[in-house]
Amino acid sequence: MLSDVDVVPDNHTFHFAILGCVNSNWMILGRQIHNWVIKNGGVTSDSHVQTSLARLYSVCGVMSDAKKVFGEIPLPDMVQWNVLMNGYIRCDSATESSRVFQVMLVQGTEPDEYCCTTALTACAQSGALWQDKWIHEYMRRQGFDLDVFSGTDLVDMYAKCGCIDLAVEVFEGMSKRNVFSWAAMIGGFAVHGYARKALDALEKMQVEDRIKPDGVVILGVLMACTHAGLQVEGQSLLENMEARYGIVPQHEHYSCVVDLLCRKGQLDEALHLIRRMPMKPLASVWGALLSSCQTHKDVKLAILAAKELLELDNTGVAKEDVAYVQLSNVYFSAEKNEDACRIRKMIDDRGLKKTPGCSMIEVDGMASEFLSGDVSHPLIPHIHAMLELLFFHSIH
């Protein structure tokens, strides 16, 4: 605990002391310094002190305090806005980070290159395509260089928002690209089903930019193979990635190929691969196998997968519920209704609830988030009316 002293250090001392807490992630000590400054009549209105305090609480994930400190700044500068935006991104609140950027613009603060890059990251995570396009155009008009960071964020954003052509355009126009840039582009090809382009990019990155792929890049290519059903290519990549690229396959690589085999209906081969994994199979592996058992009505394998899933150390209530629900669905698909009803009754008796799904969509520059079963959206009556209209047309 800090002790009271007769002489209060100057603001430079406070600033560097708090920065030291930021670098060491010492939130408790930083809060003590903050309280001590106030108690001893120190000046917390100094710009450097305010910025370091906002950064401290942002880095430590205490956004309520970061926002409070930020709100006490009369005229925030670009650095302070950027600190708050980055804090929300670290806390997985990209939508809130985008709102902060909008407020900054409304208050008349012109963003610099760093702030634009932060905003691009937030928009990419929240799916705010309209805002990201505006930022991209703003950077062009201002003559800002599209460096490797902002360029990669744009590629990632356009790909995630369905604009794969724009993603390719930005990617090809980047003067410098790193392994993260290639990973973003390959990931974009994967989610859009362009497996061959992802495989080509894996070779091009080594030829054009002399960059060796890492585990994330390989995972992106495997995901592309999974979505396109390229079983031979996916299995070959998994088996040869260590010899060819010096990358030891991790659990996520095996999980991806297991998913690929399951989608192709090769359930026995998927189980054989699971048994050969050098690490303990986790929920993603057994979950993929269990889910495919419903499509192929394989009750015996479903019981095995559910048993393995439930025996995992970190199963938790949510995964336990998923296992039982999927197992009951397998029974229903195989017309074993008595067993299915038995599982469903057990779910009800244990009070298990399925984790609600969540989706996000952007309309006219406004991103809306929907949670399964939530009826709080202000346009919910119009949404239901449109769904009823679509249903009416589908049956006539």
C-alpha positions in Angstrom: 0.0 0.0 0.0 1.2 3.5 -0.9 1.9 5.7 2.1 1.0 9.4 2.4 3.8 11.9 1.9 4.1 15.6 2.4 5.3 16.3 -1.1 3.2 15.3 -4.0 5.3 14.2 -7.1 4.8 16.2 -10.3 2.6 15.0 -13.1 5.6 13.5 -15.1 6.2 11.2 -12.1 2.5 10.2 -12.0 2.5 9.6 -15.7 5.5 7.3 -15.8 4.4 5.5 -12.7 1.0 4.7 -14.2 2.6 3.7 -17.5 4.8 1.3 -15.6 1.6 -0.3 -14.2 0.2 -0.5 -17.7 3.3 -2.3 -19.1 3.2 -4.7 -16.1 -0.6 -5.1 -16.1 -0.7 -4.0 -12.5 -4.2 -2.6 -12.3 -4.5 -2.7 -8.5 -1.3 -0.7 -8.0 -2.3 1.7 -10.8 -5.7 2.2 -9.1 -3.8 2.9 -5.8 -1.7 5.6 -7.5 -4.9 7.1 -9.0 -6.6 7.2 -5.6 -3.5 8.5 -3.9 -3.1 11.4 -6.4 -6.7 12.5 -5.8 -6.3 12.1 -2.0 -3.2 14.2 -1.9 -4.5 16.9 -4.1 -2.5 15.9 -7.2 -3.6 17.1 -10.6 -5.4 14.4 -12.5 -6.5 16.8 -15.2 -3.1 16.7 -16.8 -3.4 15.3 -20.4 -0.6 12.7 -20.0 -1.9 11.5 -16.6 -5.4 11.2 -18.0 -4.1 9.2 -21.1 -2.0 6.9 -19.0 -5.0 6.2 -16.6 -7.4 5.5 -19.5 -4.8 3.2 -21.0 -4.3 1.4 -17.7 -8.0 0.6 -17.2 -8.4 -0.2 -20.9 -5.5 -2.7 -21.0 -6.8 -4.3 -17.8 -10.3 -4.6 -19.2 -12.0 -2.3 -16.8 -13.8 -0.3 -19.4 -16.2 1.4 -17.0 -13.3 3.1 -15.3 -11.6 3.8 -18.6 -14.8 5.5 -19.8 -15.1 7.4 -16.6 -11.6 8.8 -16.9 -12.2 9.6 -20.6 -15.4 11.4 -19.7 -13.5 13.8 -17.5 -11.3 15.0 -20.4 -12.7 18.3 -21.7 -11.3 18.0 -25.2 -9.9 14.5 -25.9 -7.1 14.3 -28.4 -6.6 11.6 -31.1 -4.4 9.4 -28.8 -7.1 9.4 -26.1 -9.8 8.5 -28.5 -7.7 5.7 -29.9 -6.9 4.3 -26.3 -10.6 4.0 -25.6 -11.4 2.4 -29.0 -8.6 -0.2 -28.5 -9.8 -0.9 -25.0 -13.3 -1.9 -26.3 -11.7 -4.1 -29.0 -9.6 -5.9 -26.3 -12.8 -6.6 -24.4 -14.5 -8.0 -27.5 -16.8 -5.0 -27.7 -16.1 -4.1 -31.3 -19.5 -2.6 -31.8 -19.0 -0.2 -28.9 -15.5 0.7 -30.3 -17.2 1.6 -33.6 -19.7 3.8 -31.7 -16.8 5.6 -30.0 -15.4 6.3 -33.5 -18.7 7.7 -34.7 -19.0 10.0 -31.6 -15.4 11.2 -32.3 -16.4 12.2 -35.8 -19.6 14.0 -34.6 -17.5 16.0 -32.2 -15.3 17.2 -35.0 -12.1 15.3 -34.4 -10.3 14.3 -37.6 -8.9 10.8 -37.3 -5.3 10.1 -38.1 -3.9 6.9 -39.7 -3.6 5.0 -36.4 -7.1 5.9 -35.4 -8.4 4.8 -38.8 -6.6 1.5 -38.4 -8.2 0.9 -35.0 -11.6 1.8 -36.5 -11.1 -0.7 -39.3 -10.3 -3.4 -36.8 -13.5 -2.7 -34.9 -15.6 -2.6 -38.0 -14.1 -5.9 -39.3 -15.1 -7.6 -36.0 -18.6 -6.1 -35.8 -19.4 -6.5 -39.5 -20.0 -2.7 -40.1 -19.3 -2.7 -43.8 -20.7 0.7 -44.6 -18.5 2.4 -42.0 -15.4 0.5 -43.0 -16.0 1.5 -46.7 -16.3 5.1 -45.5 -13.0 4.9 -43.5 -11.3 3.3 -46.6 -12.4 6.1 -48.8 -11.5 8.7 -46.2 -7.9 7.3 -46.0 -7.7 7.5 -49.8 -8.8 11.1 -49.9 -6.4 12.1 -47.1 -3.5 10.4 -48.9 -2.9 8.0 -45.9 -0.6 5.1 -46.8 -2.3 1.7 -46.6 0.3 0.1 -44.5 0.5 -3.6 -43.8 -1.7 -3.3 -40.7 -4.6 -1.2 -42.1 -4.4 -3.1 -45.4 -4.7 -6.4 -43.6 -7.7 -5.1 -41.6 -9.4 -4.0 -44.8 -8.8 -7.4 -46.4 -10.2 -9.1 -43.3 -13.2 -6.8 -43.1 -14.2 -7.0 -46.8 -13.9 -10.8 -46.8 -16.0 -11.2 -43.6 -18.6 -8.9 -45.0 -19.0 -10.8 -48.3 -17.0 -8.4 -50.5 -14.3 -10.9 -51.6 -13.5 -8.9 -54.8 -12.8 -5.8 -52.8 -10.7 -7.8 -50.4 -8.6 -9.2 -53.3 -8.3 -5.6 -54.8 -6.9 -4.2 -51.5 -4.7 -7.3 -51.0 -3.1 -7.0 -54.5 -2.7 -3.2 -54.0 -0.7 -3.6 -50.8 3.0 -2.6 -51.3 4.0 -4.8 -48.4 2.4 -7.9 -47.0 3.2 -10.2 -44.1 2.0 -13.6 -42.9 -1.1 -12.0 -41.3 -2.0 -10.4 -44.6 -1.8 -13.8 -46.4 -3.7 -15.5 -43.6 -6.5 -12.9 -43.9 -6.7 -13.4 -47.7 -6.6 -17.2 -47.4 -9.3 -17.1 -44.7 -11.4 -14.9 -47.0 -11.1 -17.5 -49.8 -12.0 -20.2 -47.3 -15.3 -18.7 -46.1 -16.3 -17.9 -49.7 -15.7 -21.5 -50.8 -12.7 -20.6 -53.1 -10.6 -23.6 -52.0 -8.4 -23.7 -55.1 -7.6 -20.0 -54.7 -6.6 -20.7 -51.1 -4.3 -23.5 -52.2 -2.8 -21.3 -54.9 -2.3 -18.5 -52.3 -0.4 -20.9 -50.1 2.2 -21.4 -52.9 2.2 -17.8 -54.0 3.0 -16.4 -50.6 6.3 -18.3 -50.7 7.1 -17.3 -54.2 5.9 -13.7 -54.4 6.7 -12.5 -50.9 9.1 -15.2 -49.8 7.0 -15.7 -46.6 6.8 -19.1 -45.0 3.3 -20.1 -43.9 2.5 -20.5 -40.2 -0.1 -22.6 -38.4 -2.9 -20.0 -38.9 -2.3 -20.0 -42.7 -2.4 -23.8 -42.9 -5.5 -23.8 -40.8 -7.1 -21.4 -43.3 -6.3 -23.6 -46.2 -7.7 -26.6 -44.4 -10.9 -24.7 -43.7 -11.1 -23.9 -47.4 -10.7 -27.6 -48.2 -13.4 -28.5 -45.7 -15.9 -26.0 -47.1 -15.3 -27.2 -50.6 -15.1 -30.9 -49.8 -11.6 -31.4 -51.0 -10.9 -34.5 -49.0 -7.7 -35.6 -50.7 -6.1 -32.1 -50.6 -7.0 -31.6 -47.0 -5.7 -34.9 -45.8 -2.5 -34.5 -47.8 -1.9 -31.1 -46.3 -2.4 -32.4 -42.8 -0.1 -35.4 -43.3 2.7 -33.4 -44.9 2.6 -30.0 -43.2 5.4 -30.8 -40.8 7.7 -32.2 -43.5 6.9 -29.5 -46.1 6.5 -26.4 -43.9 8.1 -27.3 -40.6 4.8 -26.9 -38.8 3.7 -29.5 -36.3 -0.1 -30.1 -36.6 -2.0 -28.8 -33.6 -5.5 -29.8 -32.3 -7.3 -27.3 -34.5 -5.7 -28.8 -37.7 -6.8 -32.3 -36.8 -10.3 -30.9 -35.8 -10.6 -29.3 -39.2 -9.8 -32.5 -41.1 -12.1 -34.5 -38.9 -14.9 -32.0 -39.8 -13.9 -32.4 -43.5 -14.2 -36.3 -43.3 -17.5 -36.0 -41.5 -19.0 -33.7 -44.1 -17.9 -36.2 -46.8 -19.6 -39.0 -44.9 -16.4 -40.8 -44.0 -17.3 -41.3 -40.4 -15.2 -44.4 -39.8 -12.2 -42.7 -41.3 -12.9 -39.6 -39.1 -12.9 -41.8 -36.0 -9.7 -43.5 -37.1 -8.0 -40.1 -37.5 -9.3 -39.1 -34.0 -7.8 -42.2 -32.5 -4.4 -41.4 -34.2 -4.3 -37.8 -32.8 -1.1 -37.3 -30.7 -3.1 -35.1 -28.3 -6.4 -35.6 -26.4 -9.3 -34.9 -28.7 -11.4 -32.0 -27.4 -15.0 -31.0 -27.8 -14.7 -29.6 -31.3 -13.6 -33.0 -32.6 -16.2 -35.1 -30.9 -18.9 -32.4 -31.6 -18.2 -32.6 -35.3 -18.5 -36.3 -35.3 -21.6 -36.3 -33.2 -23.3 -33.7 -35.5 -22.6 -35.7 -38.6 -24.1 -38.8 -37.1 -27.5 -37.2 -37.3 -27.1 -36.7 -41.1 -26.0 -40.3 -41.6 -28.3 -41.8 -38.9 -25.4 -43.6 -37.3 -26.7 -44.2 -33.7 -23.9 -46.4 -32.6 -21.2 -43.9 -33.4 -23.3 -41.1 -32.0 -23.5 -42.8 -28.6 -19.7 -43.2 -28.7 -19.1 -39.5 -29.6 -21.6 -38.2 -27.0 -20.0 -40.4 -24.3 -16.5 -39.1 -25.2 -17.8 -35.5 -25.2 -19.5 -35.8 -21.8 -16.3 -37.3 -20.3 -14.2 -34.3 -21.2 -12.8 -32.5 -18.1 -14.0 -29.1 -19.3 -17.4 -30.1 -20.8 -19.5 -27.6 -18.8 -23.3 -27.3 -18.8 -23.5 -25.7 -22.3 -21.5 -28.5 -24.0 -23.4 -31.1 -21.9 -26.6 -29.7 -23.2 -25.4 -29.7 -26.8 -24.3 -33.4 -26.5 -27.7 -34.5 -25.2 -29.7 -32.5 -27.7 -27.7 -33.7 -30.7 -27.9 -37.3 -29.4 -31.7 -37.0 -29.2 -31.7 -35.6 -32.7 -29.8 -38.6 -34.0 -32.3 -40.9 -32.4 -35.2 -39.0 -34.0 -33.4 -39.1 -37.5 -33.0 -42.9 -37.1 -36.7 -43.1 -36.1 -35.8 -44.3 -32.6 -38.4 -42.0 -31.1 -38.6 -43.8 -27.7 -34.9 -43.3 -27.1 -35.1 -39.7 -28.3 -38.0 -38.9 -25.9 -36.0 -40.5 -23.1 -33.1 -38.1 -23.7 -35.3 -35.1 -24.1 -37.0 -35.9 -20.8 -33.6 -36.2 -19.1 -32.7 -32.7 -20.5 -35.9 -31.2 -19.1 -35.4 -33.0 -15.7 -31.9 -31.7 -15.4 -32.9 -28.1 -16.3 -30.5 -27.9 -19.2 -30.9 -25.1 -21.7 -29.4 -24.8 -25.1 -27.1 -21.8 -25.5 -29.0 -19.3 -27.7 -27.6 -18.5 -31.1 -26.5 -15.0 -32.1 -26.3 -13.3 -35.5 -25.5 -9.8 -36.7 -26.5 -7.9 -39.9 -25.9 -4.4 -41.2 -28.7 -2.4 -42.9 -28.2 1.2 -44.1 -25.0 1.5 -42.1 -26.6 0.3 -38.9 -25.4 -3.0 -37.4 -28.1 -5.0 -35.5 -27.5 -7.9 -33.3 -30.1 -10.7 -32.8 -30.1 -13.2 -30.0 -32.3 -16.3 -30.4 -35.6 -15.8 -28.5 -34.9 -12.1 -27.9 -37.8 -9.8 -29.0 -36.3 -6.5 -27.8 -35.4 -5.2 -31.3 -37.4 -2.0 -32.0 -38.4 -3.3 -35.5 -39.5 -6.7 -34.3 -43.1 -6.3 -35.5 -42.0 -5.4 -39.0 -39.6 -8.3 -39.0 -42.3 -10.8 -38.0 -44.7 -9.3 -40.6 -42.1 -9.8 -43.3 -41.4 -13.4 -42.2 -45.1 -14.1 -42.4 -45.3 -12.6 -45.8 -42.4 -14.7 -47.0 -44.0 -17.8 -45.5 -47.3 -17.1 -47.2 -45.5 -16.8 -50.6 -43.6 -20.0 -50.0 -46.8 -22.1 -49.6 -48.7 -20.5 -52.5 
